[in-house]
Amino acid sequence: MTGQFKSKVALVTGGNSGIGQAIALAFAKEGAKVVVAARRAPEGKETVAMIEERGGTAHFVPTDVSKAAEVKAMVAACITEYGGLDYAVNNAGIGGTAAIPAADYKEEVWDEVMDINLKGVWLCMKYEIPEMLERGQGAIVNMSSITGLKGGPLVAGVAYYASKHGVIGLTKAAANEYAARGLRINAVCPAAIETPMMERELAHNEKLTARIVAMHPVRRLGRPEEVAAATLWLCSEGASFVTGHAHPVDGGALI
């Protein structure tokens, strides 16, 4: 622990489990005051409790990132609770339907995935950016995926691939727009990570699990803490000359 984010304010969407929870815990460990946002209140409050038990400071805000009014209220809560916003990790996302070809994909599932994974990231930035501009600096990390950098097997589902490609395009466009005004905006692109969502997709299917593991030259799935470490680096002074970057955390899967 270095305390590199002491007295700073970090917002993490989808902070109730998996990668988001690991990021929230990591920010708190480094001294940041953390706003945890998620749809599921019991799990979000559990993340806050974990932070507080470890001596950190956190606040939970129930938020559906596909709803503009809720996102606006989420960012307002950061300002009310802690007086500002320094870092934002737009991590909330869903998987949609896996293993369904594009022509068979249901429109309502497509819309839900796009609303949360892509529109949700845009809405978050829409309300985060003005607050950061008030401070003259800030860092945003959007959660994409290696599926945003390549095509691949049907495991993830076509809407997930499309939404994660979209997150990278959105990230690069916004990074270019606000770089001269002190904001850095990057994306993290994890491969298969040991999260509750991944566990549901694998569903104790040993054959599928072996197939997914084999996609990674390191021959294992990633850990949420490894994605958190990359995310915090992108927010840190160590990445002060990095913006518009799509940063893989992939165990060599893109080699």
LOTORBA-705877 format. One record per residue: residue number from 1; residue in one letter; x, y, z of N, C-alpha, C in turn. Coordinates in steps of 0.1 Angstrom, whole numbers. Layout:
% residues N
   doti   drenro     n.x     n.y     n.z    ca.x    ca.y    ca.z     c.x     c.y     c.z
    NUM        A       X       Y       Z       X       Y       Z       X       Y       Z
...
END
This chain:
% residues 255
   doti   drenro     n.x     n.y     n.z    ca.x    ca.y    ca.z     c.x     c.y     c.z
      1        M       8     -12       0       0       0       0       9      12       0
      2        T       6      22     -10      14      34     -11       6      46      -7
      3        G      -7      45      -6     -15      57      -3     -15      67     -15
      4        Q     -13      62     -27     -11      71     -39     -24      79     -42
      5        F     -36      74     -37     -48      81     -40     -54      87     -27
      6        K     -46      90     -17     -51      95      -5     -58     109      -7
      7        S     -70     110      -1     -78     122      -2     -84     124     -16
      8        K     -83     114     -25     -90     115     -38    -103     108     -37
      9        V    -111     110     -47    -125     104     -48    -126      95     -60
     10        A    -129      83     -58    -131      73     -70    -145      68     -70
     11        L    -150      67     -82    -163      62     -85    -162      49     -92
     12        V    -168      38     -88    -168      25     -95    -182      20     -97
     13        T    -186      19    -110    -199      13    -113    -197      -2    -113
     14        G    -208      -9    -111    -207     -24    -110    -198     -28     -99
     15        G    -197     -21     -89    -188     -23     -78    -193     -33     -67
     16        N    -203     -40     -71    -209     -50     -61    -203     -63     -61
     17        S    -195     -67     -72    -190     -80     -73    -179     -81     -83
     18        G    -171     -92     -83    -162     -94     -94    -151     -84     -95
     19        I    -149     -80    -108    -139     -70    -111    -142     -57    -105
     20        G    -154     -52    -105    -158     -39     -99    -155     -39     -84
     21        Q    -158     -50     -77    -155     -50     -63    -140     -50     -60
     22        A    -133     -57     -68    -118     -57     -66    -112     -43     -69
     23        I    -118     -36     -79    -113     -22     -81    -116     -13     -70
     24        A    -129     -14     -65    -133      -6     -53    -124      -8     -41
     25        L    -121     -21     -38    -113     -24     -27     -98     -19     -29
     26        A     -93     -20     -41     -80     -16     -44     -79       0     -43
     27        F     -88       7     -47     -88      22     -46     -88      25     -31
     28        A     -97      19     -23     -98      22      -9     -84      18      -2
     29        K     -78       8      -6     -65       4       0     -55      14      -2
     30        E     -56      21     -13     -46      32     -17     -51      45     -12
     31        G     -61      46      -3     -64      58       4     -76      66      -2
     32        A     -82      62     -13     -92      69     -19    -106      67     -12
     33        K    -114      78     -12    -128      76      -8    -135      71     -20
     34        V    -143      60     -18    -149      53     -29    -164      53     -29
     35        V    -169      57     -41    -184      56     -43    -186      43     -51
     36        V    -194      34     -45    -197      21     -51    -211      23     -57
     37        A    -213      20     -70    -226      21     -76    -229       8     -83
     38        A    -242       3     -81    -246      -9     -87    -261     -10     -86
     39        R    -267     -19     -93    -281     -21     -93    -285     -29     -80
     40        R    -277     -39     -76    -281     -48     -65    -276     -42     -52
     41        A    -285     -36     -44    -281     -29     -32    -274     -38     -22
     42        P    -279     -50     -19    -273     -58      -8    -258     -61     -11
     43        E    -255     -64     -23    -241     -67     -27    -233     -55     -27
     44        G    -239     -44     -32    -231     -31     -32    -228     -27     -17
     45        K    -237     -28      -9    -235     -24       5    -225     -34      12
     46        E    -224     -46       7    -214     -55      12    -200     -51       8
     47        T    -199     -46      -4    -186     -40      -8    -182     -29       1
     48        V    -191     -20       4    -189      -9      13    -184     -14      27
     49        A    -191     -24      32    -188     -29      45    -174     -35      45
     50        M    -170     -42      34    -157     -47      33    -146     -36      33
     51        I    -149     -25      27    -139     -14      27    -138      -8      41
     52        E    -150      -6      47    -150       0      60    -143      -9      71
     53        E    -145     -22      69    -138     -31      78    -123     -31      77
     54        R    -118     -27      66    -104     -26      64     -99     -12      66
     55        G    -107      -3      72    -103      10      75    -105      21      65
     56        G    -112      17      54    -114      27      43    -127      34      44
     57        T    -129      43      34    -141      51      34    -149      48      21
     58        A    -162      46      22    -170      42      10    -184      46      12
     59        H    -191      47       1    -205      51       1    -212      44     -10
     60        F    -224      38      -8    -231      31     -19    -242      39     -25
     61        V    -243      39     -38    -254      46     -45    -261      36     -54
     62        P    -273      32     -52    -280      23     -61    -282      30     -75
     63        T    -277      23     -85    -277      29     -99    -279      19    -110
     64        D    -288      22    -119    -289      15    -132    -283      24    -142
     65        V    -271      21    -147    -264      30    -156    -270      32    -169
     66        S    -281      25    -173    -288      27    -185    -298      38    -184
     67        K    -300      43    -171    -310      54    -169    -303      67    -166
     68        A    -305      77    -174    -298      90    -173    -300      96    -160
     69        A    -313      96    -155    -316     103    -142    -308      96    -130
     70        E    -307      83    -131    -299      76    -120    -284      78    -121
     71        V    -279      79    -133    -265      82    -135    -262      96    -130
     72        K    -270     106    -134    -269     119    -129    -269     120    -114
     73        A    -278     113    -108    -279     113     -93    -267     106     -87
     74        M    -261      96     -93    -250      89     -89    -238      99     -88
     75        V    -235     106     -98    -224     116     -99    -227     127     -88
     76        A    -239     131     -87    -242     142     -78    -240     137     -63
     77        A    -242     124     -61    -239     118     -48    -224     119     -45
     78        C    -216     117     -54    -201     118     -52    -198     132     -47
     79        I    -204     142     -54    -201     156     -50    -206     159     -36
     80        T    -218     154     -34    -225     157     -21    -217     150      -9
     81        E    -213     138     -12    -207     130      -1    -193     133       1
     82        Y    -185     135     -10    -171     137      -8    -165     150     -14
     83        G    -173     158     -21    -169     171     -25    -163     171     -39
     84        G    -163     160     -46    -157     161     -60    -156     147     -65
     85        L    -149     146     -77    -147     134     -84    -133     134     -91
     86        D    -124     125     -88    -111     125     -94    -109     113    -104
     87        Y    -115     102    -100    -114      90    -109    -127      83    -110
     88        A    -129      78    -122    -142      70    -125    -138      57    -132
     89        V    -144      46    -128    -142      34    -135    -156      29    -139
     90        N    -159      30    -152    -172      26    -157    -172      11    -160
     91        N    -175       3    -151    -173     -11    -151    -186     -19    -153
     92        A    -197     -13    -149    -210     -21    -150    -213     -27    -163
     93        G    -216     -39    -164    -219     -46    -176    -226     -59    -175
     94        I    -232     -64    -185    -239     -77    -185    -234     -85    -197
     95        G    -236     -98    -197    -231    -107    -207    -240    -109    -219
     96        G    -253    -107    -216    -263    -111    -227    -264    -126    -228
     97        T    -268    -130    -240    -270    -144    -243    -257    -150    -250
     98        A    -251    -160    -244    -240    -166    -251    -243    -177    -261
     99        A    -234    -180    -270    -235    -191    -279    -247    -191    -288
    100        I    -252    -178    -292    -263    -177    -301    -258    -169    -313
    101        P    -259    -175    -325    -254    -168    -337    -261    -155    -339
    102        A    -255    -146    -347    -261    -132    -349    -275    -132    -354
    103        A    -278    -141    -364    -291    -141    -370    -302    -147    -361
    104        D    -298    -153    -350    -307    -159    -341    -308    -151    -328
    105        Y    -300    -140    -327    -300    -133    -314    -313    -125    -312
    106        K    -318    -125    -300    -330    -118    -297    -328    -103    -296
    107        E    -337     -95    -303    -336     -81    -303    -336     -75    -289
    108        E    -345     -80    -280    -346     -74    -267    -334     -77    -258
    109        V    -327     -88    -261    -314     -90    -254    -303     -81    -259
    110        W    -303     -79    -273    -294     -70    -279    -295     -56    -273
    111        D    -308     -51    -272    -310     -38    -267    -306     -36    -252
    112        E    -308     -47    -244    -304     -46    -230    -289     -45    -228
    113        V    -282     -54    -236    -267     -54    -236    -262     -40    -240
    114        M    -267     -35    -251    -262     -22    -255    -266     -10    -246
    115        D    -278     -11    -240    -282      -1    -230    -272       0    -218
    116        I    -268     -12    -213    -260     -12    -201    -245     -11    -205
    117        N    -240     -19    -214    -226     -20    -217    -220      -8    -225
    118        L    -228      -2    -233    -223       9    -242    -230      22    -238
    119        K    -243      23    -239    -250      35    -235    -247      39    -221
    120        G    -246      29    -212    -243      31    -198    -229      38    -196
    121        V    -219      33    -204    -206      40    -203    -207      54    -208
    122        W    -214      56    -219    -215      70    -224    -222      79    -214
    123        L    -233      74    -208    -240      82    -198    -232      86    -186
    124        C    -224      76    -182    -215      78    -170    -205      89    -174
    125        M    -199      88    -185    -189      99    -189    -196     112    -191
    126        K    -208     112    -196    -216     125    -198    -217     133    -185
    127        Y    -219     126    -174    -220     133    -161    -207     134    -153
    128        E    -198     125    -156    -185     125    -149    -176     136    -154
    129        I    -175     137    -167    -166     146    -173    -168     161    -169
    130        P    -180     166    -168    -181     180    -163    -175     183    -149
    131        E    -177     173    -141    -172     174    -127    -157     174    -127
    132        M    -151     166    -135    -136     165    -136    -131     178    -142
    133        L    -138     183    -152    -133     196    -158    -133     207    -148
    134        E    -142     207    -138    -142     217    -128    -129     217    -120
    135        R    -123     205    -119    -110     203    -112     -98     205    -121
    136        G    -101     205    -134     -90     207    -143     -82     194    -146
    137        Q     -86     183    -140     -80     170    -143     -88     159    -138
    138        G     -85     147    -143     -92     135    -139     -88     123    -148
    139        A     -92     112    -143     -89     100    -151    -101      91    -151
    140        I    -105      86    -163    -116      77    -164    -111      64    -171
    141        V    -115      53    -166    -112      40    -172    -126      33    -175
    142        N    -127      29    -187    -139      22    -192    -136       7    -193
    143        M    -146      -1    -189    -143     -16    -190    -148     -21    -203
    144        S    -138     -25    -211    -141     -32    -224    -137     -47    -221
    145        S    -131     -53    -231    -128     -67    -230    -119     -70    -242
    146        I    -112     -82    -242    -105     -86    -254    -115     -88    -265
    147        T    -128     -91    -262    -138     -92    -272    -140     -79    -279
    148        G    -135     -68    -274    -136     -55    -280    -124     -52    -290
    149        L    -115     -62    -290    -103     -60    -298    -102     -71    -309
    150        K    -111     -81    -308    -110     -91    -318    -124     -98    -319
    151        G    -126    -106    -330    -137    -115    -330    -134    -128    -323
    152        G    -142    -137    -324    -139    -150    -317    -151    -159    -317
    153        P    -149    -170    -308    -160    -180    -308    -173    -174    -302
    154        L    -183    -182    -302    -196    -177    -298    -198    -177    -283
    155        V    -188    -180    -276    -189    -180    -261    -195    -168    -255
    156        A    -191    -156    -260    -195    -143    -254    -209    -139    -260
    157        G    -212    -141    -272    -224    -136    -278    -222    -124    -286
    158        V    -229    -122    -297    -226    -111    -306    -228     -97    -300
    159        A    -238     -96    -292    -241     -82    -286    -230     -78    -277
    160        Y    -224     -88    -269    -213     -85    -260    -201     -80    -269
    161        Y    -198     -88    -279    -187     -83    -288    -189     -69    -293
    162        A    -201     -67    -298    -204     -54    -304    -203     -42    -294
    163        S    -208     -45    -282    -208     -35    -271    -194     -31    -267
    164        K    -186     -42    -266    -172     -39    -261    -163     -33    -271
    165        H    -166     -36    -284    -159     -28    -295    -163     -13    -294
    166        G    -176     -11    -291    -181       2    -290    -175      10    -279
    167        V    -173       3    -268    -167      10    -256    -153      15    -260
    168        I    -145       8    -268    -132      12    -272    -133      24    -281
    169        G    -142      24    -290    -144      36    -299    -148      48    -291
    170        L    -158      46    -282    -162      57    -273    -151      63    -265
    171        T    -142      54    -260    -131      58    -252    -121      66    -260
    172        K    -118      61    -272    -108      69    -280    -113      82    -284
    173        A    -126      83    -288    -132      96    -292    -132     106    -281
    174        A    -136     102    -269    -137     111    -257    -123     115    -253
    175        A    -113     105    -253     -99     108    -249     -94     119    -258
    176        N     -96     119    -271     -92     129    -280     -98     142    -277
    177        E    -111     142    -274    -118     155    -271    -114     162    -259
    178        Y    -109     155    -249    -107     161    -236     -92     160    -231
    179        A     -83     155    -239     -69     154    -235     -63     168    -232
    180        A     -66     177    -240     -60     191    -238     -66     198    -226
    181        R     -76     192    -220     -83     199    -209     -80     191    -196
    182        G     -70     183    -196     -65     176    -184     -71     163    -180
    183        L     -80     157    -189     -86     145    -186     -79     133    -194
    184        R     -77     122    -188     -72     110    -194     -83     100    -194
    185        I     -86      94    -206     -97      84    -207     -91      72    -214
    186        N     -91      60    -207     -86      48    -212     -96      37    -210
    187        A     -93      25    -216    -101      13    -215     -92       2    -210
    188        V     -98      -7    -202     -92     -20    -199     -99     -31    -206
    189        C     -91     -40    -211     -96     -51    -219     -92     -65    -213
    190        P    -100     -70    -203     -96     -83    -197    -100     -94    -207
    191        A     -93    -105    -205     -97    -118    -211    -106    -125    -201
    192        A    -106    -138    -200    -115    -145    -191    -110    -143    -177
    193        I    -119    -138    -168    -115    -135    -154    -125    -143    -145
    194        E    -119    -148    -134    -127    -155    -124    -137    -146    -117
    195        T    -149    -144    -123    -159    -136    -117    -172    -144    -116
    196        P    -182    -139    -108    -195    -146    -108    -201    -147    -122
    197        M    -200    -137    -130    -205    -137    -144    -199    -149    -152
    198        M    -185    -150    -151    -178    -160    -158    -182    -174    -153
    199        E    -184    -175    -140    -188    -188    -134    -202    -192    -139
    200        R    -211    -182    -141    -224    -186    -146    -223    -190    -160
    201        E    -214    -184    -168    -213    -188    -182    -207    -202    -184
    202        L    -197    -205    -175    -191    -218    -176    -200    -229    -170
    203        A    -207    -225    -159    -217    -234    -153    -212    -248    -151
    204        H    -200    -249    -145    -195    -263    -142    -193    -271    -154
    205        N    -192    -265    -166    -189    -273    -178    -174    -274    -180
    206        E    -169    -286    -177    -155    -288    -177    -149    -287    -191
    207        K    -156    -291    -201    -151    -291    -214    -150    -276    -219
    208        L    -160    -268    -216    -160    -254    -220    -149    -247    -212
    209        T    -148    -250    -199    -137    -244    -190    -124    -246    -196
    210        A    -121    -259    -200    -108    -262    -205    -105    -255    -218
    211        R    -116    -253    -226    -114    -246    -239    -111    -231    -236
    212        I    -118    -225    -227    -115    -211    -223    -101    -209    -218
    213        V     -97    -218    -209     -84    -217    -203     -73    -219    -214
    214        A     -75    -228    -223     -65    -230    -234     -64    -218    -243
    215        M     -73    -209    -243     -72    -196    -251     -61    -187    -245
    216        H     -57    -189    -233     -47    -181    -226     -34    -188    -225
    217        P     -23    -183    -231     -10    -190    -231      -5    -192    -216
    218        V     -10    -184    -207      -5    -187    -193     -13    -199    -187
    219        R     -23    -204    -194     -30    -216    -190     -38    -215    -177
    220        R     -44    -203    -175     -53    -201    -164     -62    -189    -167
    221        L     -73    -188    -159     -81    -176    -160     -74    -165    -152
    222        G     -78    -153    -155     -73    -141    -147     -80    -140    -134
    223        R     -75    -131    -125     -81    -128    -112     -86    -114    -112
    224        P     -97    -111    -106    -102     -97    -105     -91     -87    -101
    225        E     -83     -91     -91     -73     -83     -86     -62     -79     -96
    226        E     -60     -87    -106     -51     -84    -117     -56     -73    -126
    227        V     -69     -73    -128     -76     -63    -136     -76     -50    -128
    228        A     -78     -51    -115     -78     -39    -106     -65     -32    -107
    229        A     -54     -40    -106     -41     -34    -106     -38     -26    -119
    230        A     -42     -32    -130     -41     -24    -143     -49     -12    -143
    231        T     -61     -13    -138     -70      -1    -138     -65      10    -129
    232        L     -60       7    -117     -54      17    -109     -41      23    -115
    233        W     -34      15    -122     -22      21    -129     -26      31    -139
    234        L     -37      29    -147     -41      38    -157     -46      51    -150
    235        C     -51      50    -138     -55      62    -130     -43      70    -124
    236        S     -32      63    -123     -21      68    -115     -12      78    -122
    237        E      -3      85    -115       6      93    -121      16      86    -130
    238        G      18      73    -128      26      65    -136      21      64    -150
    239        A       8      66    -152       3      66    -166      -1      80    -171
    240        S       6      90    -166       2     104    -169       3     108    -184
    241        F      10      99    -192      12     102    -206       4      92    -214
    242        V      -6      85    -208     -13      75    -214     -28      79    -215
    243        T     -33      80    -227     -48      83    -229     -52      77    -242
    244        G     -65      73    -243     -70      67    -255     -65      53    -257
    245        H     -60      47    -247     -54      34    -248     -64      23    -244
    246        A     -64      12    -252     -72       0    -248     -62     -10    -243
    247        H     -61     -12    -230     -51     -19    -223     -55     -34    -221
    248        P     -49     -44    -227     -53     -58    -225     -47     -63    -212
    249        V     -55     -71    -205     -51     -78    -193     -56     -92    -196
    250        D     -47    -100    -204     -53    -111    -211     -45    -124    -211
    251        G     -35    -125    -202     -27    -137    -201     -22    -142    -214
    252        G     -19    -133    -223     -14    -136    -236     -24    -140    -247
    253        A     -37    -139    -244     -47    -144    -253     -47    -137    -267
    254        L     -41    -125    -267     -41    -117    -280     -28    -119    -288
    255        I     -19    -127    -282      -6    -130    -289      -8    -137    -302
END
